[in-house]
Amino acid sequence: MSRTLQAPVTVAFDYTRSTGPVIGRFLTGLRDGVVVGGRTSDGEVVVPPPEYDPVTHAALTDFVEVSPVGTVMSWTWVPEPVKAQPFDRPFAFALVRLDGATRPFLHALDVASPEEVSTGMRVRIRWAAERIGAITDIEAFEPLPAGAEGDSPAGGGLVEDHPVTGVITPVSLDYVYAASPEESAFYRGLAEGRILGQRCPSCGKVYVPPRAACPTDGTPTDEEVELSDTGTVTTFCVVNVPFLGQRITPPYVSAYVLLDGADIAVLHLILDIPAEEVRMGMRVKAVWKPREEWGTTIENISHFAPTGEPDADFETYKNHL
């Protein structure tokens, strides 16, 4: 049996959110070198401030500036940092109760070894050289030198007339995708310019990409079927909204195409036609990239384009919407 295929995959996007008045105030403080906490109805001073009082559930309105110096309450050592952690060398994560606060605050503690960390040690904030209104404006905590019980100055105070109102956080997930034997055969077929599916011996349905078992009755699929690269648009959407990394200028169409001989539609692009002219039932054919660009990927098919044939009758695809 041929070896199953594997490939590294990265799913990434920039998560954009508005901060609101409470977190916005906290991030504005970080930008300006000030740590802002919130005083709750039971007298606790919490950093970062919660948006709502945990006891009364009322919106929090009492804000307190606390010291950038504090005490380590607990900690854990990170001997092998991973991607996107604060440092690419060993460090600690610590819960630090800043002076003036009653609840601890989690952040990185920059020390060379676990022997340099202890519960109860005094630490201070090391501010980033350039601050933008993000949690990374605190580069890390660092041990407070003996006799240096003062603040660690950073800015000139909170500038409330230019508040931080939004943040953009890159989110990324790296993993290795391992294809099943049936999927591996499908991808190898694409590298040869063929579209392969699997037929269920019980109900006769043909699935593409192939599946190891029929989702209708659970019967293992056992017959490889080569399908046409021509099919029918069943449903579609017009993409009008631009987004980061977009390779096609909107508007364009993403559609489900029911390949001739298949019983499940595949999702792909419909191009070479104005978006407003795409319709259900339209007959389309795969447009393959030049052979020298082929790999074991569905991207060997650049897109689908109209064939010029008459539209398919609704009865022929109504059960595949």
C-alpha positions in Angstrom: 0.0 0.0 0.0 1.3 3.5 -0.8 2.4 5.6 2.0 -0.2 8.1 3.2 0.5 11.8 2.6 1.3 14.3 5.2 1.7 18.1 4.9 2.4 21.0 7.3 -0.5 23.4 7.6 -0.7 26.9 9.1 -4.0 28.5 9.9 -3.5 32.2 10.6 -5.5 35.4 10.8 -5.4 38.7 12.5 -8.0 38.9 15.3 -9.3 42.4 15.5 -11.5 43.5 18.4 -12.7 46.8 20.0 -11.5 47.2 23.6 -14.4 48.9 25.2 -13.9 51.5 27.9 -12.4 49.3 30.6 -9.8 47.2 28.8 -9.2 50.2 26.6 -8.3 52.2 29.7 -5.9 49.5 30.9 -4.2 49.3 27.5 -4.0 53.1 27.2 -2.3 53.0 30.6 0.3 50.4 29.4 1.0 52.6 26.3 1.6 55.5 28.6 3.7 53.6 31.2 0.9 53.3 33.8 -0.7 50.2 35.3 -4.4 50.6 35.7 -6.5 48.4 38.0 -10.1 48.3 38.9 -11.6 48.5 42.4 -14.6 46.2 42.9 -17.4 46.6 45.3 -15.8 44.3 47.9 -12.6 46.4 47.9 -10.4 44.2 45.7 -8.1 45.9 43.3 -7.8 43.8 40.2 -5.2 44.0 37.3 -6.3 44.1 34.5 -9.6 45.6 35.6 -12.7 43.5 35.0 -15.4 45.0 32.8 -18.1 44.2 35.3 -18.0 43.9 39.1 -18.0 40.2 40.0 -20.3 40.7 43.0 -22.9 43.3 41.8 -22.4 42.7 38.0 -22.5 46.4 37.5 -20.1 48.1 35.0 -16.8 48.9 36.7 -16.2 52.6 37.1 -13.6 52.9 39.9 -10.1 52.8 38.4 -6.8 52.8 40.4 -3.2 53.3 39.2 -1.0 50.7 40.9 2.8 50.4 41.2 4.9 48.7 38.5 6.7 47.0 41.4 5.3 43.9 43.0 5.7 40.5 44.7 5.8 37.0 43.1 3.0 35.0 44.5 3.6 31.8 42.5 5.5 30.8 39.3 6.3 28.1 36.8 9.5 27.5 34.8 9.4 27.3 31.0 12.6 25.4 30.0 11.7 25.1 26.3 9.8 28.1 25.0 7.6 27.6 22.0 6.7 29.9 19.1 5.2 33.3 20.0 6.0 33.0 23.7 7.7 36.1 25.2 11.2 34.8 24.9 13.1 32.3 22.8 15.2 31.3 25.9 14.1 29.7 29.2 12.1 32.0 31.4 9.3 31.9 34.0 5.7 32.7 34.1 4.8 34.4 37.3 1.7 35.6 39.2 2.8 39.0 40.5 0.7 41.1 43.0 1.6 44.6 42.1 1.8 47.1 45.0 -1.6 48.7 45.4 -3.4 45.7 44.0 -4.9 42.8 45.9 -5.0 40.3 43.1 -2.0 38.9 41.1 -1.3 39.6 37.5 0.2 36.9 35.1 3.2 37.8 33.0 6.7 36.6 32.0 9.5 36.9 34.5 12.9 37.3 32.8 15.5 35.3 34.8 18.2 32.9 33.7 17.4 29.9 35.8 14.7 28.6 38.2 17.2 29.0 41.0 16.8 32.8 40.6 13.0 32.7 41.2 11.3 32.3 44.5 7.8 33.0 45.9 7.9 36.3 47.7 10.7 37.8 45.6 10.3 41.5 44.6 10.1 42.3 40.9 9.4 45.3 38.7 8.0 45.8 35.2 10.5 46.2 32.4 8.7 48.3 29.8 9.0 47.8 26.1 11.1 50.4 24.2 8.1 51.2 21.9 4.6 50.9 23.3 1.4 50.7 21.3 -1.3 49.9 23.8 -1.0 46.1 24.1 -0.1 43.7 26.8 3.3 43.3 25.2 4.0 46.9 26.3 5.2 45.1 29.4 8.2 43.3 28.0 8.5 41.3 31.2 9.0 41.4 34.9 12.6 41.4 36.2 14.1 41.0 39.7 14.1 44.2 41.7 17.7 45.1 42.7 18.4 45.4 46.4 17.6 48.9 47.7 15.6 49.8 44.5 12.1 49.8 46.0 11.0 52.8 43.9 8.9 52.7 40.8 10.2 51.7 37.4 9.3 54.9 35.4 8.1 54.6 31.8 5.8 57.4 30.7 4.5 60.7 31.8 1.1 59.5 33.0 -2.2 58.4 31.4 -3.2 60.4 28.3 -6.9 59.9 28.3 -7.7 62.1 25.4 -6.1 59.6 23.0 -7.4 56.3 24.3 -6.7 52.8 22.8 -10.0 51.7 21.3 -8.9 48.5 19.4 -6.3 45.8 19.2 -5.1 43.5 16.5 -3.8 40.1 17.7 -2.2 37.7 15.2 -3.5 34.2 15.7 -1.6 31.2 14.2 -1.9 27.5 14.5 0.7 25.2 13.0 0.0 21.5 12.6 0.7 18.5 10.4 -2.2 17.1 8.4 -2.1 13.4 7.8 -4.4 12.3 5.0 -6.2 8.9 5.1 -5.3 6.2 2.6 -8.3 7.2 0.5 -7.5 10.9 0.7 -3.9 10.2 -0.2 -5.1 8.4 -3.4 -7.2 11.4 -4.2 -4.3 13.8 -3.8 -1.9 11.6 -5.8 -4.6 11.5 -8.5 -4.7 15.3 -8.7 -0.9 15.2 -9.3 -1.7 13.1 -12.4 -4.6 15.4 -13.5 -7.3 12.9 -12.4 -10.2 13.4 -9.9 -10.8 10.2 -7.9 -13.7 9.3 -5.6 -14.9 6.2 -3.8 -18.2 4.4 -4.2 -20.2 2.9 -1.4 -21.1 -0.7 -2.2 -24.4 -0.5 -0.3 -26.1 2.7 -1.5 -23.9 3.3 -4.6 -23.1 6.9 -3.8 -19.8 8.3 -5.0 -17.9 10.6 -2.6 -15.2 13.1 -3.7 -12.9 13.7 -1.9 -13.2 10.0 -1.1 -14.1 8.8 2.4 -13.2 5.5 4.1 -16.8 4.8 5.0 -20.2 6.0 3.6 -21.6 8.7 5.9 -25.1 7.5 5.0 -24.9 3.9 6.1 -21.4 3.4 7.5 -20.4 0.9 4.9 -16.7 1.0 4.0 -16.2 2.3 0.5 -14.3 -0.2 -1.6 -14.4 1.0 -5.3 -12.2 3.8 -6.7 -14.1 5.9 -9.3 -12.5 8.4 -11.7 -14.7 11.4 -12.1 -15.2 14.0 -14.8 -13.8 17.5 -14.2 -17.0 18.9 -15.4 -20.0 19.6 -13.2 -22.9 21.7 -12.1 -23.0 24.7 -9.7 -25.4 23.8 -6.9 -25.1 26.7 -4.4 -22.7 29.6 -4.2 -21.9 32.9 -2.5 -20.5 36.1 -3.9 -17.5 37.3 -1.9 -17.6 41.1 -1.6 -15.6 41.7 1.6 -11.8 42.1 1.3 -9.6 40.4 3.9 -5.9 40.1 4.7 -4.1 37.7 2.4 -6.9 37.7 -0.2 -5.5 36.6 -3.6 -8.5 37.6 -5.8 -10.0 41.1 -5.9 -13.7 41.0 -4.9 -16.3 40.4 -6.1 -15.8 36.8 -6.9 -17.7 33.5 -6.4 -17.1 30.5 -4.2 -19.4 27.7 -5.2 -20.2 24.0 -4.6 -19.7 22.1 -7.8 -21.4 18.7 -8.2 -19.0 16.8 -10.5 -20.7 14.5 -13.1 -20.9 11.1 -11.5 -20.5 12.3 -7.9 -23.0 12.4 -5.1 -21.4 15.2 -3.0 -20.3 18.6 -4.2 -16.8 20.1 -3.9 -16.1 23.7 -3.0 -14.1 25.8 -5.4 -13.9 29.2 -7.2 -15.9 30.2 -10.2 -14.0 32.6 -12.4 -13.9 33.8 -16.1 -17.5 35.1 -15.7 -18.9 38.2 -13.9 -19.9 37.3 -10.4 -23.5 38.5 -11.0 -23.9 36.0 -13.8 -23.1 32.9 -11.8 -26.2 30.9 -11.1 -27.5 27.6 -9.7 -27.5 24.9 -12.4 -24.7 26.5 -14.4 -22.4 24.0 -16.1 -18.7 24.5 -15.4 -15.4 22.8 -16.1 -12.1 22.7 -14.1 -9.4 25.0 -15.3 -6.1 23.3 -14.5 -2.9 25.1 -13.8 0.1 24.4 -16.0 1.3 20.9 -15.4 4.7 22.0 -14.2 2.9 23.7 -11.2 1.1 20.6 -10.2 1.5 18.9 -6.8 -0.5 16.7 -4.5 -3.1 19.4 -3.9 -6.6 20.6 -5.0 -4.9 23.8 -6.0 -3.8 22.1 -9.2 -7.3 23.2 -10.3 -7.1 27.0 -10.5 -10.8 27.4 -10.7 -13.9 26.3 -12.6 -15.2 28.2 -15.6 -18.5 28.1 -17.6 -18.7 25.4 -20.3 -21.3 27.3 -22.3 -23.7 24.3 -22.1 -27.4 24.8 -21.2 -28.0 25.0 -17.4 -28.8 21.7 -15.7 -32.3 21.0 -14.7 -33.0 21.6 -11.0 -34.3 18.0 -10.6 -30.8 16.7 -11.4 -29.1 18.4 -8.4 -32.0 19.3 -6.0 -30.8 16.6 -3.6 -27.3 17.9 -3.4 -27.9 21.4 -2.1 
